[in-house]
């Protein structure tokens, strides 16, 4: 009878501890998720690809925060509950047999979560990399420590246009063909959310469709030498007439309209990272 009473008290205590941990974990998770979603992690969205990528990031935060809180809560509770007390320095802990049901659950649930996130991430990747009608190709060449941009004859009025400044028309689907002359670089426009390595001897690519006029930072996101931090440039997204005017003048040896600054637009692209 005594053993039965002890087991019942132990079971009630375990259920109480579990309820407390779940309550604390739920409250902390809700607070941290709200905090994480309130932070502006990225600069201004300036492409059609930016929205789906930001949404994917939010979903990863919503899933990751409770997992983090669960693990930390169990660890801290275990450290407190099962700590060694005075007088127990020379004793061993009680032998505990594994719980098959719990082991199956903590293996299956993370596996299903990871599979679901992988499927969702692949769907986003497929969506943002899908070819668009009427794409304009822009060749991007990286070298220590500068970027050069090339517009093919089909875009440059019958001749190839070279520029150290990147001008793009708003709403025009773009395919960047990426090249490198010396070492590996990484062509990244934070406001577009897209990034890809430029590899010597290999042509890589990605697609964007600019949705907002303005000046946006271009950053090399791959350590490429002593001058890596200086390997920056700017993409100027302008309206179609302004782009055509710049392209015509550039092709004829003239300057971009208004010097190097496009028509007034968003300044969100001034944000970036290296």
Buried (B, 14 or more C-beta within 10 A) or exposed (E): EEEEEEEEEEEEEEEEEEEEBEEBBBEBBEEBBEEBEEEEEBBBBBBBBBEBBBEBBBBBBEBBBBEEBBEEBEEEBEEEEEEEEEEEEEEEEEEEEEEEEEEEEEEEEEEEEEEEBEEBBEEBEEEBEEEBEEEBBBBBBBBBBBBBBBBBEEBBBEEEBBBEBBBBBBBBBBBBBBBBEEBBBBBBBBBBBBBBBBBEEEEBEBBBBBBBBBBBBBBBBBEBBEEBEEBBBBBBBBBEEBBBBBBBBBBEEEEBBEEEEBBEBBEBBBBBEB
